[in-house]
């Protein structure tokens, strides 16, 4: 369905809801995006025609590998070619209303969020890019868990079997790094090898793809449509990480300020410096403000800046570990202790705090700026 047609039909639906057939109010009291949400998410369940159309179109990428002998599969393969793993046709770079497959395949990145792979011989599953690890519930894409190692590897878009240097167990993994690794990168390799320790390749078994949004493992338009609606839109689905029933929106302001866990860390900072604070609207307003409770001067500016950066840094690391690792997290008090430790270390190496040690700064922040 063309986007212009979907918008026109949704306009008729909006007008009918708020104005009726002949007369009524001219103002729409609630956004249509809110009305379209499911009833469990405080909407009326009207849905989005664009999302429905996308869900219906997405069945074709699923059927592509299921029907290799059908005429439509042969036509698409002859025009665009097949990807090396054979799961789908090569995604065109530009869409066009004259080429429906271009628009169908444009939703392939979102489609992959609902897929995971069961590995047999590892010849059709990409090592870094596909969701195939069973170490954590909900799956794992290795390039998202280990982005630094992925950037260093020369074997991107390579299947699993090409990275295993021998076919017997235990497997020897050849990641093809382009340079020698640092100490921190070696630690990441150790974590990666720990995850791969449970992998058993069986060349006699075929790799296959399953749909993780439905218990049957088979694709359904209803499950994909529900997934899109729960995440707001097709575009927002790419900015949302979803494991099981957990939904983690990647909003900067939410993650660093408005999240219930994050706001408690800020409250501990304010209690430490004996300040009264109105929660800012976003990160820009926060970073533009100064803390008058610590006083004035260069020491205050440096210490406050390091404390704010320490909170941002530790919240970011805590979020990443909870999302990408089998990690339950720490309490707010322990995270605040880490913030003070990092902030004290950072300011202790500056010229304005050269006469103070990190431990003395961390014990009493107010005394350090006097």
MISEMI-953283 format. One record per residue (C-alpha): residue number from 1; x, y, z; residue in three letters. Coordinates in nm, 3 decimals, padded with zeros to 5 digits. Layout:
+-----+---------+---------+---------+------+
|  nr |       x |       y |       z | rest |
+-----+---------+---------+---------+------+
| NUM |       X |       Y |       Z |  ALA |
...
+-----+---------+---------+---------+------+
***
This chain:
+-----+---------+---------+---------+------+
|  nr |       x |       y |       z | rest |
+-----+---------+---------+---------+------+
|   1 |  00.000 |  00.000 |  00.000 |  UNK |
|   2 |  00.148 |  00.342 | -00.093 |  UNK |
|   3 |  00.220 |  00.566 |  00.206 |  UNK |
|   4 | -00.001 |  00.843 |  00.069 |  UNK |
|   5 | -00.301 |  00.605 |  00.059 |  UNK |
|   6 | -00.234 |  00.486 |  00.415 |  UNK |
|   7 | -00.217 |  00.846 |  00.540 |  UNK |
|   8 | -00.542 |  00.937 |  00.363 |  UNK |
|   9 | -00.732 |  00.639 |  00.506 |  UNK |
|  10 | -00.599 |  00.710 |  00.856 |  UNK |
|  11 | -00.714 |  01.072 |  00.819 |  UNK |
|  12 | -01.066 |  00.945 |  00.746 |  UNK |
|  13 | -01.047 |  00.725 |  01.055 |  UNK |
|  14 | -00.930 |  01.015 |  01.273 |  UNK |
|  15 | -01.201 |  01.246 |  01.144 |  UNK |
|  16 | -01.470 |  00.984 |  01.201 |  UNK |
|  17 | -01.352 |  00.922 |  01.558 |  UNK |
|  18 | -01.350 |  01.286 |  01.665 |  UNK |
|  19 | -01.606 |  01.449 |  01.434 |  UNK |
|  20 | -01.850 |  01.174 |  01.341 |  UNK |
|  21 | -02.012 |  01.153 |  00.999 |  UNK |
|  22 | -02.162 |  01.503 |  00.980 |  UNK |
|  23 | -02.075 |  01.724 |  01.275 |  UNK |
|  24 | -01.872 |  01.731 |  01.593 |  UNK |
|  25 | -01.563 |  01.888 |  01.742 |  UNK |
|  26 | -01.294 |  02.005 |  01.502 |  UNK |
|  27 | -01.008 |  01.932 |  01.739 |  UNK |
|  28 | -00.848 |  01.594 |  01.796 |  UNK |
|  29 | -00.801 |  01.559 |  02.171 |  UNK |
|  30 | -00.554 |  01.267 |  02.164 |  UNK |
|  31 | -00.271 |  01.191 |  01.924 |  UNK |
|  32 | -00.353 |  00.920 |  01.673 |  UNK |
|  33 | -00.037 |  00.732 |  01.775 |  UNK |
|  34 | -00.185 |  00.700 |  02.126 |  UNK |
|  35 | -00.524 |  00.592 |  01.994 |  UNK |
|  36 | -00.356 |  00.331 |  01.775 |  UNK |
|  37 | -00.182 |  00.157 |  02.063 |  UNK |
|  38 | -00.308 | -00.177 |  02.184 |  UNK |
|  39 | -00.562 | -00.179 |  02.466 |  UNK |
|  40 | -00.302 | -00.321 |  02.705 |  UNK |
|  41 | -00.095 | -00.005 |  02.636 |  UNK |
|  42 | -00.384 |  00.235 |  02.706 |  UNK |
|  43 | -00.496 |  00.271 |  02.345 |  UNK |
|  44 | -00.806 |  00.174 |  02.149 |  UNK |
|  45 | -00.629 | -00.087 |  01.936 |  UNK |
|  46 | -00.696 |  00.095 |  01.608 |  UNK |
|  47 | -00.341 |  00.031 |  01.498 |  UNK |
|  48 | -00.137 |  00.183 |  01.221 |  UNK |
|  49 | -00.205 |  00.100 |  00.857 |  UNK |
|  50 |  00.161 |  00.154 |  00.779 |  UNK |
|  51 |  00.258 | -00.104 |  01.042 |  UNK |
|  52 | -00.006 | -00.348 |  00.919 |  UNK |
|  53 |  00.118 | -00.312 |  00.565 |  UNK |
|  54 |  00.478 | -00.365 |  00.677 |  UNK |
|  55 |  00.380 | -00.679 |  00.869 |  UNK |
|  56 |  00.202 | -00.822 |  00.564 |  UNK |
|  57 |  00.497 | -00.744 |  00.337 |  UNK |
|  58 |  00.747 | -00.902 |  00.576 |  UNK |
|  59 |  00.607 | -01.252 |  00.519 |  UNK |
|  60 |  00.784 | -01.253 |  00.181 |  UNK |
|  61 |  01.141 | -01.233 |  00.321 |  UNK |
|  62 |  01.043 | -01.522 |  00.550 |  UNK |
|  63 |  00.904 | -01.729 |  00.263 |  UNK |
|  64 |  01.203 | -01.657 |  00.037 |  UNK |
|  65 |  01.417 | -01.936 |  00.183 |  UNK |
|  66 |  01.114 | -02.166 |  00.223 |  UNK |
|  67 |  01.012 | -02.172 | -00.144 |  UNK |
|  68 |  01.327 | -02.198 | -00.358 |  UNK |
|  69 |  01.146 | -02.379 | -00.641 |  UNK |
|  70 |  00.862 | -02.127 | -00.680 |  UNK |
|  71 |  00.853 | -01.894 | -00.979 |  UNK |
|  72 |  00.846 | -01.572 | -00.774 |  UNK |
|  73 |  01.164 | -01.683 | -00.588 |  UNK |
|  74 |  01.344 | -01.745 | -00.917 |  UNK |
|  75 |  01.236 | -01.407 | -01.055 |  UNK |
|  76 |  01.357 | -01.216 | -00.746 |  UNK |
|  77 |  01.685 | -01.411 | -00.742 |  UNK |
|  78 |  01.750 | -01.341 | -01.109 |  UNK |
|  79 |  01.692 | -00.966 | -01.064 |  UNK |
|  80 |  01.864 | -00.895 | -00.731 |  UNK |
|  81 |  02.070 | -01.205 | -00.658 |  UNK |
|  82 |  02.084 | -01.404 | -00.336 |  UNK |
|  83 |  02.283 | -01.331 | -00.024 |  UNK |
|  84 |  02.572 | -01.574 |  00.042 |  UNK |
|  85 |  02.380 | -01.754 |  00.317 |  UNK |
|  86 |  02.073 | -01.802 |  00.098 |  UNK |
|  87 |  01.821 | -01.672 |  00.352 |  UNK |
|  88 |  01.718 | -01.369 |  00.149 |  UNK |
|  89 |  01.773 | -01.174 | -00.171 |  UNK |
|  90 |  02.029 | -00.895 | -00.175 |  UNK |
|  91 |  01.867 | -00.584 | -00.029 |  UNK |
|  92 |  01.851 | -00.302 | -00.289 |  UNK |
|  93 |  02.010 |  00.027 | -00.189 |  UNK |
|  94 |  01.720 |  00.242 | -00.308 |  UNK |
|  95 |  01.346 |  00.187 | -00.303 |  UNK |
|  96 |  01.099 |  00.265 | -00.579 |  UNK |
|  97 |  00.723 |  00.239 | -00.628 |  UNK |
|  98 |  00.794 |  00.067 | -00.958 |  UNK |
|  99 |  00.988 | -00.211 | -00.786 |  UNK |
| 100 |  00.775 | -00.352 | -00.500 |  UNK |
| 101 |  01.054 | -00.581 | -00.379 |  UNK |
| 102 |  01.265 | -00.275 | -00.294 |  UNK |
| 103 |  01.002 | -00.154 | -00.048 |  UNK |
| 104 |  00.942 | -00.504 |  00.087 |  UNK |
| 105 |  01.309 | -00.565 |  00.157 |  UNK |
| 106 |  01.356 | -00.221 |  00.317 |  UNK |
| 107 |  01.211 | -00.366 |  00.638 |  UNK |
| 108 |  01.463 | -00.649 |  00.652 |  UNK |
| 109 |  01.670 | -00.501 |  00.943 |  UNK |
| 110 |  01.355 | -00.491 |  01.158 |  UNK |
| 111 |  01.258 | -00.839 |  01.040 |  UNK |
| 112 |  01.591 | -00.975 |  01.167 |  UNK |
| 113 |  01.504 | -00.855 |  01.520 |  UNK |
| 114 |  01.240 | -01.128 |  01.529 |  UNK |
| 115 |  01.465 | -01.405 |  01.398 |  UNK |
| 116 |  01.721 | -01.629 |  01.559 |  UNK |
| 117 |  01.919 | -01.916 |  01.413 |  UNK |
| 118 |  01.973 | -02.276 |  01.522 |  UNK |
| 119 |  02.324 | -02.377 |  01.424 |  UNK |
| 120 |  02.408 | -02.714 |  01.274 |  UNK |
| 121 |  02.720 | -02.701 |  01.062 |  UNK |
| 122 |  02.740 | -02.321 |  01.075 |  UNK |
| 123 |  02.764 | -02.275 |  00.697 |  UNK |
| 124 |  02.460 | -02.045 |  00.660 |  UNK |
| 125 |  02.479 | -01.842 |  00.981 |  UNK |
| 126 |  02.697 | -01.532 |  01.009 |  UNK |
| 127 |  02.923 | -01.532 |  01.312 |  UNK |
| 128 |  02.910 | -01.163 |  01.408 |  UNK |
| 129 |  02.582 | -01.038 |  01.261 |  UNK |
| 130 |  02.322 | -01.310 |  01.325 |  UNK |
| 131 |  02.142 | -01.397 |  01.648 |  UNK |
| 132 |  02.255 | -01.754 |  01.715 |  UNK |
| 133 |  02.419 | -01.770 |  02.061 |  UNK |
| 134 |  02.208 | -01.941 |  02.327 |  UNK |
| 135 |  02.411 | -01.817 |  02.623 |  UNK |
| 136 |  02.144 | -01.569 |  02.726 |  UNK |
| 137 |  01.768 | -01.584 |  02.715 |  UNK |
| 138 |  01.642 | -01.380 |  02.421 |  UNK |
| 139 |  01.951 | -01.440 |  02.209 |  UNK |
| 140 |  02.270 | -01.251 |  02.141 |  UNK |
| 141 |  02.423 | -01.073 |  01.842 |  UNK |
| 142 |  02.799 | -01.083 |  01.893 |  UNK |
| 143 |  02.878 | -00.761 |  01.707 |  UNK |
| 144 |  02.653 | -00.573 |  01.951 |  UNK |
| 145 |  02.804 | -00.737 |  02.258 |  UNK |
| 146 |  03.165 | -00.702 |  02.137 |  UNK |
| 147 |  03.166 | -00.399 |  01.902 |  UNK |
| 148 |  03.539 | -00.337 |  01.947 |  UNK |
| 149 |  03.633 | -00.691 |  01.847 |  UNK |
| 150 |  03.391 | -00.676 |  01.555 |  UNK |
| 151 |  03.562 | -00.362 |  01.422 |  UNK |
| 152 |  03.902 | -00.530 |  01.453 |  UNK |
| 153 |  03.797 | -00.850 |  01.277 |  UNK |
| 154 |  03.868 | -00.896 |  00.907 |  UNK |
| 155 |  03.602 | -01.168 |  00.887 |  UNK |
| 156 |  03.283 | -00.964 |  00.885 |  UNK |
| 157 |  02.980 | -01.121 |  00.716 |  UNK |
| 158 |  03.156 | -01.457 |  00.744 |  UNK |
| 159 |  02.975 | -01.773 |  00.844 |  UNK |
| 160 |  03.058 | -01.961 |  01.161 |  UNK |
| 161 |  03.225 | -02.254 |  00.989 |  UNK |
| 162 |  03.480 | -02.024 |  00.821 |  UNK |
| 163 |  03.592 | -01.889 |  01.160 |  UNK |
| 164 |  03.646 | -02.237 |  01.307 |  UNK |
| 165 |  03.992 | -02.353 |  01.202 |  UNK |
| 166 |  03.922 | -02.720 |  01.277 |  UNK |
| 167 |  03.610 | -02.932 |  01.262 |  UNK |
| 168 |  03.666 | -03.125 |  01.585 |  UNK |
| 169 |  03.589 | -03.030 |  01.944 |  UNK |
| 170 |  03.720 | -02.828 |  02.117 |  UNK |
| 171 |  03.700 | -02.577 |  01.834 |  UNK |
| 172 |  03.985 | -02.341 |  01.749 |  UNK |
| 173 |  03.848 | -01.998 |  01.661 |  UNK |
| 174 |  04.024 | -01.771 |  01.413 |  UNK |
| 175 |  03.873 | -01.422 |  01.440 |  UNK |
| 176 |  04.114 | -01.265 |  01.190 |  UNK |
| 177 |  04.212 | -00.960 |  01.396 |  UNK |
| 178 |  04.402 | -00.701 |  01.193 |  UNK |
| 179 |  04.650 | -00.607 |  01.466 |  UNK |
| 180 |  04.780 | -00.717 |  01.805 |  UNK |
| 181 |  04.529 | -00.673 |  02.086 |  UNK |
| 182 |  04.558 | -00.453 |  02.394 |  UNK |
| 183 |  04.508 | -00.583 |  02.747 |  UNK |
| 184 |  04.146 | -00.465 |  02.755 |  UNK |
| 185 |  04.075 | -00.627 |  02.420 |  UNK |
| 186 |  04.229 | -00.952 |  02.540 |  UNK |
| 187 |  03.982 | -00.948 |  02.829 |  UNK |
| 188 |  03.698 | -00.918 |  02.578 |  UNK |
| 189 |  03.837 | -01.210 |  02.380 |  UNK |
| 190 |  03.840 | -01.415 |  02.700 |  UNK |
| 191 |  03.473 | -01.333 |  02.759 |  UNK |
| 192 |  03.393 | -01.420 |  02.397 |  UNK |
| 193 |  03.570 | -01.756 |  02.420 |  UNK |
| 194 |  03.382 | -01.829 |  02.741 |  UNK |
| 195 |  03.055 | -01.779 |  02.551 |  UNK |
| 196 |  03.174 | -01.996 |  02.261 |  UNK |
| 197 |  03.284 | -02.275 |  02.493 |  UNK |
| 198 |  02.936 | -02.431 |  02.470 |  UNK |
| 199 |  02.919 | -02.423 |  02.089 |  UNK |
| 200 |  02.916 | -02.761 |  01.914 |  UNK |
| 201 |  02.915 | -02.761 |  01.535 |  UNK |
| 202 |  02.766 | -03.064 |  01.362 |  UNK |
| 203 |  02.832 | -03.068 |  00.984 |  UNK |
| 204 |  02.570 | -03.338 |  00.935 |  UNK |
| 205 |  02.293 | -03.102 |  01.052 |  UNK |
| 206 |  02.152 | -02.810 |  00.855 |  UNK |
| 207 |  02.128 | -02.458 |  00.992 |  UNK |
| 208 |  01.774 | -02.324 |  01.010 |  UNK |
| 209 |  01.601 | -02.000 |  01.099 |  UNK |
| 210 |  01.317 | -01.969 |  01.350 |  UNK |
| 211 |  01.080 | -01.689 |  01.447 |  UNK |
| 212 |  01.133 | -01.603 |  01.814 |  UNK |
| 213 |  00.826 | -01.378 |  01.845 |  UNK |
| 214 |  00.593 | -01.677 |  01.816 |  UNK |
| 215 |  00.602 | -01.992 |  02.028 |  UNK |
| 216 |  00.563 | -02.211 |  01.722 |  UNK |
| 217 |  00.887 | -02.074 |  01.575 |  UNK |
| 218 |  00.706 | -01.990 |  01.250 |  UNK |
| 219 |  00.652 | -01.641 |  01.117 |  UNK |
| 220 |  00.310 | -01.482 |  01.160 |  UNK |
| 221 |  00.199 | -01.136 |  01.051 |  UNK |
| 222 |  00.012 | -01.092 |  01.380 |  UNK |
| 223 |  00.322 | -01.147 |  01.596 |  UNK |
| 224 |  00.532 | -00.909 |  01.387 |  UNK |
| 225 |  00.258 | -00.645 |  01.386 |  UNK |
| 226 |  00.229 | -00.671 |  01.765 |  UNK |
| 227 |  00.606 | -00.633 |  01.792 |  UNK |
| 228 |  00.600 | -00.315 |  01.583 |  UNK |
| 229 |  00.304 | -00.169 |  01.772 |  UNK |
| 230 |  00.459 | -00.239 |  02.115 |  UNK |
| 231 |  00.774 | -00.056 |  02.007 |  UNK |
| 232 |  00.589 |  00.245 |  01.867 |  UNK |
| 233 |  00.685 |  00.220 |  01.497 |  UNK |
| 234 |  00.909 |  00.037 |  01.254 |  UNK |
| 235 |  01.181 |  00.300 |  01.297 |  UNK |
| 236 |  01.165 |  00.291 |  01.678 |  UNK |
| 237 |  01.200 | -00.088 |  01.672 |  UNK |
| 238 |  01.559 | -00.040 |  01.558 |  UNK |
| 239 |  01.626 |  00.184 |  01.859 |  UNK |
| 240 |  01.471 | -00.058 |  02.109 |  UNK |
| 241 |  01.635 | -00.368 |  02.254 |  UNK |
| 242 |  01.383 | -00.637 |  02.341 |  UNK |
| 243 |  01.456 | -00.960 |  02.532 |  UNK |
| 244 |  01.156 | -01.172 |  02.619 |  UNK |
| 245 |  00.906 | -00.932 |  02.780 |  UNK |
| 246 |  01.167 | -00.674 |  02.878 |  UNK |
| 247 |  01.165 | -00.351 |  02.681 |  UNK |
| 248 |  01.455 | -00.110 |  02.711 |  UNK |
| 249 |  01.402 |  00.219 |  02.526 |  UNK |
| 250 |  01.727 |  00.379 |  02.418 |  UNK |
| 251 |  01.630 |  00.738 |  02.497 |  UNK |
| 252 |  01.927 |  00.942 |  02.618 |  UNK |
| 253 |  01.723 |  01.151 |  02.860 |  UNK |
| 254 |  01.546 |  00.846 |  03.000 |  UNK |
| 255 |  01.862 |  00.641 |  03.042 |  UNK |
| 256 |  02.069 |  00.908 |  03.214 |  UNK |
| 257 |  01.811 |  01.113 |  03.406 |  UNK |
| 258 |  01.448 |  01.000 |  03.416 |  UNK |
| 259 |  01.495 |  00.627 |  03.470 |  UNK |
| 260 |  01.398 |  00.539 |  03.833 |  UNK |
| 261 |  01.741 |  00.382 |  03.884 |  UNK |
| 262 |  01.927 |  00.681 |  03.737 |  UNK |
| 263 |  01.734 |  00.946 |  03.929 |  UNK |
| 264 |  01.829 |  00.779 |  04.258 |  UNK |
| 265 |  02.197 |  00.817 |  04.169 |  UNK |
| 266 |  02.143 |  01.189 |  04.110 |  UNK |
| 267 |  01.963 |  01.219 |  04.443 |  UNK |
| 268 |  02.264 |  01.064 |  04.619 |  UNK |
| 269 |  02.487 |  01.324 |  04.453 |  UNK |
| 270 |  02.261 |  01.606 |  04.567 |  UNK |
| 271 |  02.250 |  01.470 |  04.920 |  UNK |
| 272 |  02.629 |  01.446 |  04.922 |  UNK |
| 273 |  02.672 |  01.813 |  04.828 |  UNK |
| 274 |  02.363 |  01.927 |  05.025 |  UNK |
| 275 |  02.193 |  02.078 |  04.722 |  UNK |
| 276 |  01.829 |  02.126 |  04.622 |  UNK |
| 277 |  01.756 |  02.037 |  04.262 |  UNK |
| 278 |  01.467 |  02.042 |  04.017 |  UNK |
| 279 |  01.489 |  01.748 |  03.778 |  UNK |
| 280 |  01.597 |  01.890 |  03.440 |  UNK |
| 281 |  01.402 |  01.817 |  03.124 |  UNK |
| 282 |  01.698 |  01.662 |  02.945 |  UNK |
| 283 |  02.072 |  01.613 |  02.934 |  UNK |
| 284 |  02.132 |  01.947 |  02.763 |  UNK |
| 285 |  01.973 |  02.138 |  03.050 |  UNK |
| 286 |  02.165 |  01.928 |  03.301 |  UNK |
| 287 |  02.503 |  01.984 |  03.140 |  UNK |
| 288 |  02.431 |  02.356 |  03.108 |  UNK |
| 289 |  02.374 |  02.400 |  03.483 |  UNK |
| 290 |  02.620 |  02.460 |  03.766 |  UNK |
| 291 |  02.609 |  02.348 |  04.128 |  UNK |
| 292 |  02.599 |  02.651 |  04.361 |  UNK |
| 293 |  02.594 |  02.430 |  04.671 |  UNK |
| 294 |  02.965 |  02.349 |  04.634 |  UNK |
| 295 |  03.052 |  02.717 |  04.609 |  UNK |
| 296 |  03.235 |  02.904 |  04.338 |  UNK |
| 297 |  03.580 |  02.871 |  04.189 |  UNK |
| 298 |  03.781 |  02.651 |  03.960 |  UNK |
| 299 |  03.790 |  02.359 |  04.204 |  UNK |
| 300 |  03.411 |  02.351 |  04.221 |  UNK |
| 301 |  03.378 |  02.359 |  03.843 |  UNK |
| 302 |  03.629 |  02.076 |  03.793 |  UNK |
| 303 |  03.484 |  01.853 |  04.068 |  UNK |
| 304 |  03.123 |  01.903 |  03.960 |  UNK |
| 305 |  03.211 |  01.828 |  03.599 |  UNK |
| 306 |  03.390 |  01.505 |  03.695 |  UNK |
| 307 |  03.100 |  01.395 |  03.917 |  UNK |
| 308 |  02.849 |  01.448 |  03.636 |  UNK |
| 309 |  03.072 |  01.268 |  03.387 |  UNK |
| 310 |  03.126 |  00.988 |  03.638 |  UNK |
| 311 |  02.751 |  00.934 |  03.669 |  UNK |
| 312 |  02.705 |  00.932 |  03.292 |  UNK |
| 313 |  02.993 |  00.690 |  03.245 |  UNK |
| 314 |  02.887 |  00.444 |  03.515 |  UNK |
| 315 |  02.520 |  00.448 |  03.412 |  UNK |
| 316 |  02.626 |  00.375 |  03.054 |  UNK |
| 317 |  02.850 |  00.087 |  03.159 |  UNK |
| 318 |  02.585 | -00.053 |  03.394 |  UNK |
| 319 |  02.322 | -00.039 |  03.120 |  UNK |
| 320 |  02.545 | -00.213 |  02.867 |  UNK |
| 321 |  02.639 | -00.492 |  03.107 |  UNK |
| 322 |  02.276 | -00.556 |  03.203 |  UNK |
| 323 |  02.168 | -00.567 |  02.838 |  UNK |
| 324 |  02.453 | -00.757 |  02.674 |  UNK |
| 325 |  02.583 | -00.980 |  02.954 |  UNK |
| 326 |  02.442 | -01.226 |  03.203 |  UNK |
| 327 |  02.464 | -00.958 |  03.473 |  UNK |
| 328 |  02.203 | -00.870 |  03.734 |  UNK |
| 329 |  02.352 | -00.532 |  03.819 |  UNK |
| 330 |  02.445 | -00.352 |  04.139 |  UNK |
| 331 |  02.248 | -00.137 |  04.379 |  UNK |
| 332 |  02.232 |  00.240 |  04.363 |  UNK |
| 333 |  02.461 |  00.286 |  04.663 |  UNK |
| 334 |  02.736 |  00.071 |  04.513 |  UNK |
| 335 |  02.710 |  00.254 |  04.181 |  UNK |
| 336 |  02.740 |  00.587 |  04.363 |  UNK |
| 337 |  03.057 |  00.463 |  04.535 |  UNK |
| 338 |  03.198 |  00.385 |  04.191 |  UNK |
| 339 |  03.106 |  00.734 |  04.070 |  UNK |
| 340 |  03.290 |  00.895 |  04.360 |  UNK |
| 341 |  03.592 |  00.672 |  04.303 |  UNK |
| 342 |  03.619 |  00.762 |  03.934 |  UNK |
| 343 |  03.553 |  01.131 |  03.994 |  UNK |
| 344 |  03.815 |  01.144 |  04.271 |  UNK |
| 345 |  04.072 |  00.973 |  04.049 |  UNK |
| 346 |  04.004 |  01.212 |  03.762 |  UNK |
| 347 |  04.028 |  01.532 |  03.966 |  UNK |
| 348 |  04.333 |  01.417 |  04.162 |  UNK |
| 349 |  04.548 |  01.437 |  03.849 |  UNK |
| 350 |  04.444 |  01.797 |  03.768 |  UNK |
| 351 |  04.652 |  02.098 |  03.867 |  UNK |
| 352 |  04.388 |  02.246 |  04.099 |  UNK |
| 353 |  04.378 |  01.928 |  04.311 |  UNK |
| 354 |  04.746 |  01.838 |  04.293 |  UNK |
| 355 |  04.787 |  01.865 |  04.672 |  UNK |
| 356 |  04.504 |  01.622 |  04.749 |  UNK |
| 357 |  04.487 |  01.246 |  04.712 |  UNK |
| 358 |  04.200 |  01.061 |  04.548 |  UNK |
| 359 |  04.103 |  00.893 |  04.875 |  UNK |
| 360 |  04.076 |  01.223 |  05.063 |  UNK |
| 361 |  03.866 |  01.376 |  04.785 |  UNK |
| 362 |  03.632 |  01.078 |  04.779 |  UNK |
| 363 |  03.583 |  01.082 |  05.158 |  UNK |
| 364 |  03.456 |  01.442 |  05.171 |  UNK |
| 365 |  03.365 |  01.619 |  04.847 |  UNK |
| 366 |  03.271 |  01.948 |  05.011 |  UNK |
| 367 |  03.595 |  01.967 |  05.206 |  UNK |
| 368 |  03.797 |  01.905 |  04.889 |  UNK |
| 369 |  03.682 |  02.230 |  04.726 |  UNK |
| 370 |  03.748 |  02.455 |  05.027 |  UNK |
+-----+---------+---------+---------+------+
***
